[in-house]
Amino acid sequence: MHTALTIARSGHTVVATMRNLDKTPCARRRKPKASTSANLMSTRGLRGCLRAGRMGLRVHRRAHQHAGHGYIRSLEQTPMEEVQALFDVNFYGVVRCTRAVLPGRREQKSGHVFPISSVGGLVGQPMNEYYCACKFALEGLMKSLASYAQPFFGVRVAIIEPAGIATEFVNRVMSDVQQSRKIFNDAYAPMLGAYQRQMSQPECTSRTQAPQQVADVVRTCVEAERPHLRYPTSARARAFTRFKLYADETGDRGLAF
């Protein structure tokens, strides 16, 4: 929400898609220039968005979670239908959006594509196997696209990579875990407890990023003539991924065709 409103207030046309606009009365009152309810799993569901004009920003979001669908559960505990649902939102939804807008951008030889990824797309984390797998897949997809989209078609690709954000995203994920009790009563319970204790330490909770700060990073990317490939959104995100990206933090050096 913060990102869509920030970009709209900067004078850009925003098509903010959500599964249920009734869940966002605050957003409706503040009126981005365009809003629509869409099923990102359906090509037909994207056509209304495209009719709104030359899309400048795509915010991938479920009705009640930021930047996709979070998930905490071990590899062996997770039903395959839940794995599919997670990939549908966090990966295939982005694929469908990108496929929908890319032909027009390629023909006009301009435009940006910038999905919301995560530090979880660069560094694996315990009990986050499937979430990280979605984000790793997204990173590979977009880096491969970036290798030719700009030099041959003039389309810029940038990946937004937040770390912890001060929203209800994590709280709702953990609430789902607690209500389902699918981890607490088995061999993984001690590991989950250790992970929760670590993440609740002041050095972790005090370094969460405000949503508006992420929105400001996205605005910088939107308005940059030559955006970088990667945008870690905070000092914490850069520190968390430093060993993965120490040779090329922006990702620009690795784009040679």
ZARODO-782947 format. One record per residue (C-alpha): residue in three letters; x, y, z. Coordinates in steps of 0.2 Angstrom, whole numbers, padded with zeros to 4 digits, always signed. Each point is the difference from the previous one (the first is absolute). Layout:
ALAXYZ/...
***
This chain:
MET+0000+0000+0000/HIS+0014+0012+0005/THR+0009-0003-0017/ALA-0016+0002-0011/LEU-0005+0017+0009/THR+0018+0007+0000/ILE+0002-0003-0019/ALA-0017+0007-0003/ARG+0003+0016+0010/SER+0016+0002-0010/GLY-0010+0002-0016/HIS+0001-0017-0007/THR-0015-0011-0006/VAL-0002-0015+0012/VAL-0010-0015-0003/ALA+0000-0008+0017/THR-0007-0018-0001/MET-0007-0009+0015/ARG-0011-0015+0002/ASN-0013+0009+0010/LEU-0001+0019+0000/ASP-0012+0000+0014/LYS+0014-0005+0012/THR+0008+0017-0004/PRO-0012+0014+0005/CYS+0015+0011+0004/ALA+0007-0002-0017/ARG-0016+0004-0008/ARG-0002+0016+0010/ARG+0017+0006-0006/LYS-0004-0004-0018/PRO+0015-0006-0010/LYS-0003+0005-0018/ALA-0007-0018-0004/SER-0004-0015+0010/THR-0007-0017-0005/SER-0004-0017+0007/ALA+0009-0013-0010/ASN+0004-0019+0001/LEU+0018+0000-0005/MET-0001-0019-0003/SER-0011+0004-0015/THR+0006+0008-0017/ARG-0018+0006-0002/GLY+0001+0008+0018/LEU+0015+0011-0006/ARG-0009+0007-0016/GLY-0009+0013+0010/CYS+0016+0006+0008/LEU+0008+0002-0017/ARG-0015+0010-0006/ALA+0003+0013+0013/GLY+0015+0006-0010/ARG+0019-0002-0001/MET+0003-0008+0016/GLY+0014+0008+0010/LEU-0001-0010+0016/ARG-0006-0017+0005/VAL-0001-0004+0018/HIS-0002-0018+0004/ARG-0010-0003+0015/ARG-0013-0011+0008/ALA-0014+0009+0008/HIS+0007-0002+0018/GLN+0019-0002-0003/HIS+0014+0011-0006/ALA+0010-0005-0016/GLY-0008-0017-0002/HIS-0003-0015+0011/GLY+0011-0004+0015/TYR+0002-0018+0006/ILE+0009-0008+0015/ARG+0000-0019+0000/SER+0013-0013-0004/LEU+0003-0009-0016/GLU-0007-0017+0005/GLN-0015+0007+0010/THR-0008+0010-0014/PRO-0014-0007-0011/MET+0003+0002-0018/GLU-0016+0010-0003/GLU+0007+0013+0012/VAL+0017+0000-0010/GLN-0010+0003-0016/ALA-0010+0014+0008/LEU+0016+0008+0006/PHE+0008+0000-0017/ASP-0016+0005-0008/VAL+0000+0017+0009/ASN+0019+0003+0002/PHE+0007-0006-0016/TYR-0013-0005-0013/GLY-0010+0016+0003/VAL+0015+0010-0004/VAL+0004-0010-0015/ARG-0018+0003-0007/CYS+0001+0019+0004/THR+0017+0002-0009/ARG-0006-0010-0015/ALA-0015+0011-0001/VAL+0009+0016-0001/LEU+0017-0005-0008/PRO-0006+0000-0018/GLY-0006+0018+0001/ARG+0016+0006+0008/ARG+0010-0009-0013/GLU-0009+0008-0014/GLN+0002+0017+0007/LYS+0018-0003+0005/SER-0002+0007+0017/GLY-0007-0004+0017/HIS+0005-0008+0017/VAL-0004-0017+0008/PHE+0003+0000+0019/PRO-0007-0014+0010/ILE+0001-0001+0019/SER+0011-0013+0005/SER+0009-0003+0017/VAL+0016-0003+0009/GLY-0007-0017+0000/GLY+0003-0001-0018/LEU+0019+0001+0003/VAL+0002-0009+0017/GLY-0009-0016+0006/GLN-0008+0001+0017/PRO-0006-0014+0012/MET-0018-0005-0002/ASN-0002+0011-0015/GLU+0005-0013-0013/TYR-0014+0003-0012/TYR-0002+0019+0002/CYS+0019+0001-0004/ALA-0002-0012-0014/CYS-0013+0012-0008/LYS+0011+0015+0002/PHE+0015-0009-0006/ALA-0010-0004-0016/LEU-0005+0018-0001/GLU+0017+0006+0001/GLY+0007-0012-0013/LEU-0015+0004-0012/MET+0003+0019+0001/LYS+0019-0001-0001/SER-0001-0010-0016/LEU-0013+0012-0007/ALA+0011+0015+0004/SER+0014-0008-0009/TYR-0008+0004-0017/ALA-0016+0011+0004/GLN+0010+0016+0001/PRO+0014-0002-0013/PHE-0012-0006-0013/PHE-0017+0007+0004/GLY+0003+0015+0011/VAL-0010-0008+0015/ARG+0008+0002+0017/VAL-0001-0013+0013/ALA+0002+0003+0019/ILE-0002-0011+0014/ILE-0006+0007+0017/GLU+0007-0009+0015/PRO-0007+0004+0017/ALA+0005-0008+0016/GLY-0011+0001+0016/ILE-0015+0013-0002/ALA-0010+0007+0014/THR-0017-0007-0006/GLU-0012-0014+0005/PHE+0008-0011-0013/VAL+0011-0010+0012/ASN-0013+0000+0014/ARG-0014-0007-0011/VAL+0012-0014-0007/MET+0005-0005+0018/SER-0019+0001+0006/ASP-0004-0012-0014/VAL+0014-0012+0006/GLN-0006+0002+0018/GLN-0019-0003-0004/SER+0004-0015-0011/ARG+0012-0008+0013/LYS+0008-0009-0015/ILE+0018+0003+0007/PHE-0002+0001+0019/ASN-0003-0018+0003/ASP+0013-0009-0009/ALA+0019-0001-0002/TYR+0002+0017-0008/ALA-0008+0009+0015/PRO+0017+0003+0009/MET+0007+0008-0016/LEU-0015+0011-0003/GLY+0001+0006+0018/ALA+0019+0004-0002/TYR-0004+0009-0017/GLN-0014+0010+0009/ARG+0011+0005+0014/GLN+0013+0006-0011/MET-0011+0010-0011/SER-0008+0008+0015/GLN+0016+0007+0007/PRO+0002+0019+0001/GLU+0014+0000-0012/CYS-0012-0007-0013/THR-0017+0008+0005/SER+0008+0017+0001/ARG+0007+0000-0017/THR-0016-0003-0010/GLN-0003+0012-0014/ALA-0015+0011-0001/PRO-0011-0003-0015/GLN+0002+0018-0006/GLN+0019-0003-0001/VAL-0003-0014-0012/ALA-0012+0010-0010/ASP+0013+0014-0001/VAL+0013-0012-0007/VAL-0013-0006-0013/ARG-0003+0018-0005/THR+0018+0002-0003/CYS+0001-0015-0011/VAL-0016+0006-0010/GLU+0008+0017-0003/ALA+0017-0005-0004/GLU+0005+0001-0018/ARG+0012-0015+0002/PRO-0005-0010+0015/HIS+0011-0013+0008/LEU-0004-0018-0001/ARG-0001-0002+0019/TYR-0007+0011+0013/PRO+0002-0006+0018/THR-0011+0012+0009/SER+0009+0002+0017/ALA+0016-0002+0009/ARG-0006-0016+0007/ALA-0004-0007-0017/ARG+0017+0005-0006/ALA+0008-0008+0015/PHE-0010-0016-0001/THR+0005-0003-0018/ARG+0018+0007+0001/PHE+0009-0017-0002/LYS-0011-0004-0015/LEU+0002+0017-0009/TYR+0016+0007+0006/ALA+0008+0000-0017/ASP-0015+0008-0009/GLU-0013+0007+0012/THR-0010+0009-0013/GLY+0001-0015-0012/ASP+0005+0011-0015/ARG+0017-0008-0003/GLY-0008-0017-0002/LEU-0011+0006-0015/ALA+0013-0002-0014/PHE-0009-0009-0014/
***
